[in-house]
Protein backbone atom coordinates (compact mmCIF):
# COMPACT_ATOMS: atom_id res chain seq x y z
CA UNK A 1 0.00 0.00 0.00
CA UNK A 2 1.41 3.37 -0.98
CA UNK A 3 -0.47 5.63 1.40
CA UNK A 4 0.95 7.61 4.32
CA UNK A 5 -1.44 9.46 6.63
CA UNK A 6 -0.59 12.99 7.70
CA UNK A 7 0.07 14.37 11.19
CA UNK A 8 -1.67 12.40 13.97
CA UNK A 9 -3.80 10.20 11.72
CA UNK A 10 -3.65 6.40 11.72
CA UNK A 11 -4.76 3.87 9.07
CA UNK A 12 -6.44 0.81 10.63
CA UNK A 13 -7.67 -2.43 9.07
CA UNK A 14 -10.63 -3.91 10.94
CA UNK A 15 -10.18 -7.43 12.27
CA UNK A 16 -12.91 -9.83 11.19
CA UNK A 17 -15.78 -10.40 13.63
CA UNK A 18 -16.87 -13.74 14.99
CA UNK A 19 -18.80 -15.99 12.61
CA UNK A 20 -20.42 -17.99 15.45
CA UNK A 21 -21.68 -17.32 18.95
CA UNK A 22 -20.16 -19.18 21.89
CA UNK A 23 -23.13 -21.57 21.68
CA UNK A 24 -22.32 -22.41 18.05
CA UNK A 25 -25.03 -20.36 16.32
CA UNK A 26 -23.84 -18.94 12.99
CA UNK A 27 -24.37 -15.18 12.73
CA UNK A 28 -25.54 -13.94 9.30
CA UNK A 29 -23.73 -10.94 7.75
CA UNK A 30 -26.80 -8.71 8.18
CA UNK A 31 -26.86 -9.26 11.95
CA UNK A 32 -23.13 -8.83 12.59
CA UNK A 33 -21.85 -5.72 14.29
CA UNK A 34 -18.72 -4.13 12.92
CA UNK A 35 -15.74 -5.15 15.04
CA UNK A 36 -14.09 -2.48 17.15
CA UNK A 37 -10.66 -4.10 16.94
CA UNK A 38 -8.15 -3.52 14.21
CA UNK A 39 -4.54 -3.63 13.17
CA UNK A 40 -2.61 -0.44 12.52
CA UNK A 41 -1.40 -0.41 8.91
CA UNK A 42 0.28 3.02 8.76
CA UNK A 43 0.80 6.05 11.01
CA UNK A 44 1.50 9.71 10.40
CA UNK A 45 4.58 11.55 11.56
CA UNK A 46 2.89 12.97 14.68
CA UNK A 47 1.13 16.06 15.95
CA UNK A 48 2.67 19.40 16.78
CA UNK A 49 2.40 20.84 20.28
CA UNK A 50 1.82 24.51 21.09
CA UNK A 51 5.54 25.28 20.74
CA UNK A 52 5.62 23.67 17.28
CA UNK A 53 7.62 20.65 18.44
CA UNK A 54 6.74 17.31 16.76
CA UNK A 55 5.15 14.83 19.20
CA UNK A 56 5.45 11.24 17.88
CA UNK A 57 2.46 8.87 18.04
CA UNK A 58 2.15 6.12 20.67
CA UNK A 59 0.96 3.48 18.18
CA UNK A 60 2.97 1.94 15.36
CA UNK A 61 2.26 -0.25 12.34
CA UNK A 62 1.38 -3.79 13.41
CA UNK A 63 -0.24 -2.84 16.76
CA UNK A 64 -3.66 -4.35 17.49
CA UNK A 65 -5.91 -1.59 18.78
CA UNK A 66 -9.39 -1.03 20.18
CA UNK A 67 -11.36 1.96 18.89
CA UNK A 68 -14.83 3.47 19.24
CA UNK A 69 -17.81 2.08 17.36
CA UNK A 70 -18.24 5.16 15.15
CA UNK A 71 -14.56 6.16 14.93
CA UNK A 72 -12.78 6.98 11.72
CA UNK A 73 -13.62 7.43 8.08
CA UNK A 74 -14.07 4.33 5.95
CA UNK A 75 -11.99 4.29 2.75
CA UNK A 76 -10.98 1.69 0.17
CA UNK A 77 -7.32 1.72 -0.90
CA UNK A 78 -6.01 -0.89 -3.36
CA UNK A 79 -9.28 -2.81 -2.93
CA UNK A 80 -8.88 -3.11 0.86
CA UNK A 81 -11.43 -1.59 3.28
CA UNK A 82 -9.61 0.59 5.81
CA UNK A 83 -10.35 3.23 8.44
CA UNK A 84 -8.51 6.53 8.79
CA UNK A 85 -8.79 8.03 12.26
CA UNK A 86 -6.97 10.34 14.62
CA UNK A 87 -4.81 8.71 17.25
CA UNK A 88 -7.11 10.17 19.93
CA UNK A 89 -9.96 7.94 18.61
CA UNK A 90 -7.95 4.85 19.59
CA UNK A 91 -8.78 3.66 23.12
CA UNK A 92 -5.80 1.39 23.61
CA UNK A 93 -3.36 -1.20 22.31
CA UNK A 94 -4.23 -4.89 22.82
CA UNK A 95 -1.61 -7.38 24.00
CA UNK A 96 1.37 -5.21 24.84
Secondary structure, 3 states (H helix, E strand, C coil): CCCCCCCCEEEEEECCCCCECCCCCECCHHHCCCCCEEEEEEECCCEECCCCCEECCCCCCCCEEEECCCCCEEEEECCEEEEEEEHHHEEEEECC
